[in-house]
Amino acid sequence: MYVFSRSFYVLTIRLLQLVKEKSKKGIMTKCVKKVLDIGFNIANANKIEIHCATKNVGSNRIVKKIGIKKEGTIRNVEIVNNEINDLNVYGILKSEYLKITT
């Protein structure tokens, strides 16, 4: 049994790959930082999880660059283009977020 108070939230977001013309311009990095800001400072989340396909090198690089820790891999969780894929799960706590933004 899990009991959560109203002030305890975990937000999960899924990073998708941008089209090649839009990649490597910092767009996704800015978006992730903004989602973290809104999640922690407005929605008052305690933790934010980010899921990235293991094969999506760019998204995995972004979350590592921001300082979000890899918590594990969910195996065989999605099918894309008739191919079974794994997802890396990254997580950041509000206390960790405050350390990297101050």
Buried (B, 14 or more C-beta within 10 A) or exposed (E): EEEEEEEEBEBEBEBEBBEEEEEEEEEBBEBBBEBBEEBBEEEEBBBBBBBBBBEBEBBBEBBBEBEBEBEEEEEEEEEEEEEEBBBBBBBBBBEBBEEEEE
